[in-house]
Amino acid sequence: MSLKGGSSGPLAGALGEDSQDPWRPPNKRKKIEAGATELVFGSNTDTKDVTQQRKTASASPATVGGGSNSSLAAAAVPVISTVPPRLRYPSYPKSGKSKDVRKWSKECRRIGEILAKDPRNDLPTQRKPKDADTDEAVQSRRDKAVVRKAARSIVSVSSTGHDGVKIQQCSGIIIRQWEEEEEEKKRVIIVTCSNIVGSMGRLLDPVPKLYVGLPKKTIVEGQLLFFNHHYDIALLETTVGFPLQCPSIGSGPSYGHEVFLLARDEESSLMVRQGEILWLEESNYLGRNYQMFLSCEVPEGGNGGPVIDHDGNVTGMAFQHSPDPAVISISTVVTCIEMWLKFRRIARPVHGLGLRTMELLNVSLHEEIYDDYDIDSGYIVDVVSYDSAAESLGILPGDVMVSFDDRHDLTLPQLEDYLLSLGWQFLQNPSSMVYLKLEVYDLITRSKRCITLPVGFCDTSEQVD
């Protein structure tokens, strides 16, 4: 069956008739095709440039579905870039002539100088780490997450003389914060190394200016509260307009355990070292039996930085010490801070004895003492202060203190915490006397005797008004 007009085929007839008579109203199929074209390319009232784009797109062989049977051709819309092209080094001249090579070299230097000033090179996604040892210390995904969380409570602390000359750079721990009354600000307490304001055990005069590097590269001034040379700590405060994070406080380091040491440099960049708490005691530094020691170095600016365990709990503070970096238990630090905040003093016990534990004694010597004297625990007396109460009561180097106030298995840091608890009792009742009950064994006479040792207290802290 044929259509009107004698066409030989229905589609050819329809197209033929329409193309021969442009004024003839379009048939139904023509309307559908026109609507599809407008849906893809937009209205036919566009500018001359857009019309040319359509012609280019319609001439493309690509179709939706990838074959000639597809019903609708894909429109290849050109992308117009508004970003200037990046600088590129020119290719080496093919001619190899000296003149061309010199020209090529000069152009490479010019482009290199421009690229060196590109601010994108300083993005943290582009530059190399400042401290390669940090990359080596923290590698696993879990350790990185633990360290990042703990680092939120770590700050950098710097001191500057009134002449503008920098004195010290240390790290600090945000130990406490609370809101100020009638102000939308927070008061922050930070503990750091006493070297930040002191030298040779004395507070610098005049007291240096203190600056604290907070998260997000914020720098604020700090105010010194007190410093204590014996425990190597200083307490300072500052005020900020945003909340900070206090650390998770652990119970104290354990011998042989792996730890991370966290610190910040003068630009507040994080530095990390990994090591372990050494099975080591030093009694020859009289009065500092509480110190433990690290197997890793303290980076520059790391004095006062926290030591954390693999769960992110702060267990101690680290200090540069020769030959091994020292660690003071966080329990001792917290006790000192709480004692000062309550009494404005730190009552440090003075017994005049340098001790070591039997637990850390050489295993061969330990066996010998046990076999010959039947002593398995307690404390070895290494040093006795001249003219001390301990000396007057006949305690001598080489004696074994079988029990120390009925305690015989505490580590030296734990023993220090116990003695500080006695200092707390003394500050609550300064008129009272404090005595230690010691059970001392003399290896020469093979005799044991009980001694009541009076304990004095010393406050080497300096408060700053």
Residue pairs with C-beta under 8 A, 6 or more apart in sequence:
2 8
2 13
3 10
3 13
3 14
5 13
5 16
5 17
7 13
7 14
7 16
7 17
14 27
14 29
14 30
17 24
18 24
18 26
18 27
18 30
26 34
36 72
37 44
38 44
40 72
40 75
41 54
41 57
41 75
42 50
46 54
53 77
53 78
54 75
56 76
57 73
57 75
57 76
57 77
58 73
60 73
60 74
60 76
62 73
62 74
62 76
63 70
63 72
63 73
63 74
64 70
64 71
64 72
64 73
64 74
87 111
87 114
87 115
88 111
89 107
89 108
89 111
89 112
90 104
90 107
90 108
90 111
92 101
92 104
93 100
93 101
93 103
93 104
115 121
120 126
121 127
129 135
130 265
130 269
131 265
131 269
131 271
131 299
133 271
133 272
133 273
133 299
134 270
134 271
134 272
134 273
136 274
137 260
137 272
137 273
137 274
137 296
138 144
138 147
138 260
138 272
138 274
143 260
143 310
146 260
146 308
146 310
146 311
146 312
147 260
147 262
147 270
147 272
147 308
147 312
149 312
150 247
150 248
150 260
150 262
150 306
150 308
150 312
150 314
151 262
151 270
152 215
152 244
152 245
153 173
153 174
153 244
153 245
153 246
153 247
153 306
153 314
154 171
154 172
154 173
154 174
154 262
154 263
154 264
154 270
154 305
154 306
155 171
155 172
155 173
155 174
155 190
155 212
155 213
155 214
155 215
155 264
155 268
156 169
156 170
156 171
156 172
156 212
156 213
156 264
156 265
156 266
156 267
156 268
156 301
157 169
157 170
157 171
157 172
157 190
157 192
157 196
157 210
157 211
157 212
157 213
157 222
157 236
157 304
158 166
158 168
158 169
158 170
158 196
158 210
158 211
158 213
158 266
159 166
159 167
159 168
159 196
159 197
159 208
159 209
159 210
159 211
160 166
160 167
160 208
160 209
160 211
161 167
161 208
161 209
162 206
162 208
162 209
167 196
167 204
167 208
168 195
168 196
168 197
168 208
169 265
169 266
169 300
169 301
170 192
170 193
170 195
170 196
170 301
170 302
170 303
170 304
170 305
171 192
171 193
171 262
171 263
171 264
171 301
171 302
171 303
171 304
171 305
171 306
172 190
172 191
172 192
172 212
172 236
172 304
172 305
173 190
173 191
173 192
173 247
173 304
173 305
173 306
173 314
173 317
174 188
174 189
174 190
174 244
174 245
174 246
174 247
175 189
175 190
175 191
175 246
175 247
175 334
175 337
176 188
176 189
176 246
176 337
177 186
177 187
177 188
177 189
177 243
177 244
177 246
178 186
178 187
179 185
179 186
179 187
180 186
180 187
180 239
184 241
185 239
185 240
185 241
186 239
186 240
186 241
186 242
186 243
186 244
187 237
187 238
187 239
188 237
188 238
188 239
188 240
188 244
189 225
189 235
189 236
189 237
189 337
190 212
190 222
190 235
190 236
190 237
190 238
191 233
191 234
191 235
191 304
191 317
191 333
191 337
192 233
192 234
192 236
192 303
192 304
193 232
193 233
193 234
193 303
193 304
193 317
193 319
194 227
194 228
194 229
194 231
194 232
194 233
194 234
195 232
195 303
196 208
196 210
196 227
196 234
196 304
197 203
197 204
197 207
197 208
197 210
197 224
197 227
197 234
198 204
198 227
198 229
198 234
201 229
201 460
202 229
203 227
203 462
203 464
207 224
207 464
209 221
210 221
210 222
210 223
210 224
210 236
211 219
211 220
211 221
211 222
212 219
212 220
212 221
212 222
212 236
212 238
213 219
213 264
213 266
213 267
213 268
214 220
214 240
214 244
214 268
215 244
215 268
217 267
217 268
218 240
220 238
220 239
220 240
221 238
222 236
222 237
222 238
223 236
223 237
223 238
223 464
224 234
224 235
224 236
224 464
225 235
225 236
225 237
225 340
225 463
225 464
226 234
226 235
226 340
226 344
226 461
226 462
226 463
226 464
227 233
227 234
227 235
227 461
227 462
227 464
228 234
228 336
228 346
228 460
228 461
228 462
229 460
230 287
230 288
230 348
230 458
230 460
231 328
231 332
231 333
231 336
231 346
231 348
232 319
232 328
233 304
233 317
233 328
233 333
233 336
233 337
234 304
235 337
235 340
247 306
247 308
247 313
247 314
248 311
248 312
248 313
248 314
249 313
249 314
249 330
249 334
250 308
250 309
250 311
250 313
250 314
250 315
250 330
251 315
251 331
252 315
252 316
252 329
252 330
252 331
252 332
252 413
252 414
252 417
253 259
253 277
253 292
253 307
253 315
253 316
253 327
253 329
253 413
254 277
254 315
255 277
255 278
255 279
255 292
255 360
255 411
256 276
256 277
256 279
257 276
257 277
257 309
258 274
258 275
258 276
258 310
259 274
259 275
259 276
259 277
259 294
259 307
259 308
259 309
259 315
259 316
260 272
260 273
260 274
260 307
260 308
260 309
260 310
261 272
261 273
261 274
261 275
261 294
261 296
261 298
261 299
261 302
261 305
261 306
261 307
261 318
261 325
262 270
262 271
262 272
262 305
262 306
262 307
262 308
263 270
263 271
263 272
263 273
263 298
263 299
263 301
263 302
263 305
263 318
264 270
264 271
264 301
264 305
265 271
265 299
265 300
265 301
266 301
271 299
271 301
271 302
273 296
273 297
273 298
273 299
273 302
274 296
275 294
275 295
275 296
276 294
276 295
277 292
277 293
277 294
277 295
277 327
278 292
278 293
278 294
278 295
278 324
279 360
280 292
280 293
280 324
280 360
281 289
281 356
281 357
281 360
281 412
282 288
282 291
282 293
283 289
283 354
283 355
283 356
283 380
283 382
283 383
284 354
284 382
284 383
285 291
285 354
286 352
286 354
286 383
286 385
287 350
287 354
289 354
289 355
289 356
289 412
289 415
289 416
290 328
290 329
290 332
290 412
290 413
290 415
290 416
291 321
291 326
291 327
291 328
291 413
292 316
292 326
292 327
292 328
292 329
292 413
293 321
293 324
293 325
293 326
293 327
294 307
294 318
294 324
294 325
294 326
294 327
295 324
296 325
297 325
298 305
298 318
298 319
298 320
298 325
302 318
302 320
303 318
303 319
303 320
304 317
304 318
304 319
305 317
305 318
306 314
306 316
306 317
306 318
306 330
307 314
307 315
307 316
307 317
307 318
307 327
307 330
308 314
308 315
309 315
314 330
315 329
315 330
316 327
316 328
316 329
316 330
316 333
317 327
317 328
317 330
317 333
318 325
318 326
318 327
319 325
319 326
319 327
319 328
320 326
328 413
329 413
329 416
329 417
331 413
331 417
332 413
332 416
332 417
332 420
335 417
335 420
335 421
335 424
336 346
336 420
339 345
339 346
339 347
339 420
339 423
339 424
339 427
340 346
340 461
342 427
343 427
344 463
345 427
345 459
345 461
346 423
346 459
346 460
346 461
347 420
347 423
347 424
347 426
347 427
347 457
347 458
347 459
348 420
348 423
348 457
348 458
348 459
348 460
349 419
349 420
349 422
349 423
349 434
349 455
349 456
349 457
350 455
350 456
350 457
350 458
351 388
351 389
351 390
351 419
351 436
351 453
351 455
352 384
352 385
352 388
352 389
352 390
352 391
353 381
353 383
353 384
353 385
353 390
353 395
353 401
354 381
354 382
354 383
354 384
355 379
355 380
355 381
355 382
355 401
355 412
355 415
356 379
356 380
356 382
356 412
357 378
357 379
357 380
357 411
357 412
358 366
358 369
358 375
358 376
358 377
358 378
358 379
358 380
358 400
359 377
359 409
359 411
361 369
361 380
369 375
369 400
369 443
370 376
373 400
373 441
373 443
373 446
375 400
375 402
375 441
377 402
377 408
377 409
378 400
378 401
378 402
378 403
378 404
378 408
378 441
379 400
379 401
379 404
379 408
379 415
380 398
380 399
380 400
380 401
381 395
381 396
381 397
381 398
381 399
381 400
381 401
381 440
382 397
383 397
384 390
384 391
384 395
384 396
384 397
385 391
389 453
389 454
389 456
390 453
393 451
393 453
394 451
395 438
395 440
395 451
396 442
398 443
398 444
399 440
399 441
399 442
399 443
400 440
400 441
400 443
401 438
401 439
401 440
401 441
402 408
402 439
402 440
402 441
402 448
403 437
403 438
403 439
404 410
404 415
404 436
404 438
405 418
405 436
405 437
405 438
406 437
407 415
407 418
410 418
419 455
422 434
422 455
423 457
425 432
425 434
426 432
426 434
426 457
433 454
434 454
434 455
434 457
435 452
435 453
435 454
435 455
436 452
436 453
436 454
436 455
437 450
437 451
437 452
437 453
438 450
438 451
438 452
438 453
439 448
439 449
439 450
439 451
440 448
440 449
440 450
440 451
441 447
441 448
442 448
442 449
